[in-house]
Amino acid sequence: MSYRSITARELKARLDSGERPELLDVREPWELALSRLPGATPIPLGELSGRFGELDPERPTVAVCHHGVRSAHVTRALQEAGFRDVANLEGGLSAYSEVDGDVPRY
């Protein structure tokens, strides 16, 4: 199954314009302590299948991890679960930190 991606620049532009998609951060707690996107919902990958109910399948959602690999799997899983508008952050938080100096790179 294919999935949609969004670049770090595209996401930053959307956020800067006032859009507020659900930012689903699937990294582990120790990673969140190092860096995170403001307003992101943290649900570690290993807990996600039991916590789908915490997310709105009608709300635009961007899945985020460190480099975009885990979040790509999550994007597919959310699509299969019926989420209508979901995208993977290409390059993950690592790429996003390059376009937003307020988000530390680790």
N, C-alpha and C positions, 0 to 999 in steps of 0.2 A: 504494500500500500504506500502510495506516495503521500507526501505531506508538504504543507506550505511553510516557508521560512520567511523571516524578516531580518534585515540587517540591523546592526547596532545603530547606524545613522538614521534609518527609517524609524526605529523605535524611539530614539531620542527626539526626532522631529514630531512624532505623534504625541509624546509626553509633553514636549515644550508647547504644543498647540492646545494643550488642555485635555486631550483624550486620556481616558483612564481605563485601559484594558486590565483585566486580571493578570497580574504578573505572578506566575506560579513558579516559585523557586524550589527545585527538587534536590538541592544540594544538602549535604549533611550538616548538623548543627555546628561542628567545628569550622566548616567552611563559611557559614553565615557569620561567625564571630570575626572572620578576617575581612569580609567585604559583603555588601548586599545592596540591592536596589531599594530605595525608599518606597515603602508601601507594598512591597512584594509579600505574597502569602507563602510562608515556608511550610512545605510538606515534603519531607525526605522521600526519595524514590521508593524505598522499601515500605513505606507506609501508605503510598498513594492509592493502591487498589482498595483499601478499606476506608478511604477518606474522600472518594469522589463526591459523596453527598455534601461536602462542605463547599463545593464549587458550583457555580451557576452555568449550566450547559448552553444558555442563551447569551451569556456575556462573552465578548471577544476576550480570548485568553492567549497569552504569550508564555510559553514554557522556557525556563531559564535553568542552566547549570553552569559549570565552570567553562567548558569549551564547546558545548552544544551537542555532545554525543548522547548523554543521558536524556536530555530534554527532547532530542529527536525521537527517542523511543516513547517518551511520555506523550509527545504530540500525536503519534500514531495511536496510542492507547486511548487518548481522549477522543479522537475522531471515531474510533471503533465503539466507544461508549456513547456516541451520539452528540458530542459537543459540536456546535455548528460552525464556529469561527475560531480556529486554533492555529497558532503558528509557533515554530521553533526559532529561538534567537540564535542566528548563525554566529558561530564563534563564541557563544555564551557570554558570561560576565567578563571574561578576559577581553573579548572584542569590545564590549560596551564600555569598559574602563578606558579605552583609547579615545572614545568620543565624548566622555563625560568625566572630567577631572575630579568630580566629587565622589566618584566610585573608585576606591582603591583597587589596584591590580595585585593579584597574589599568585 
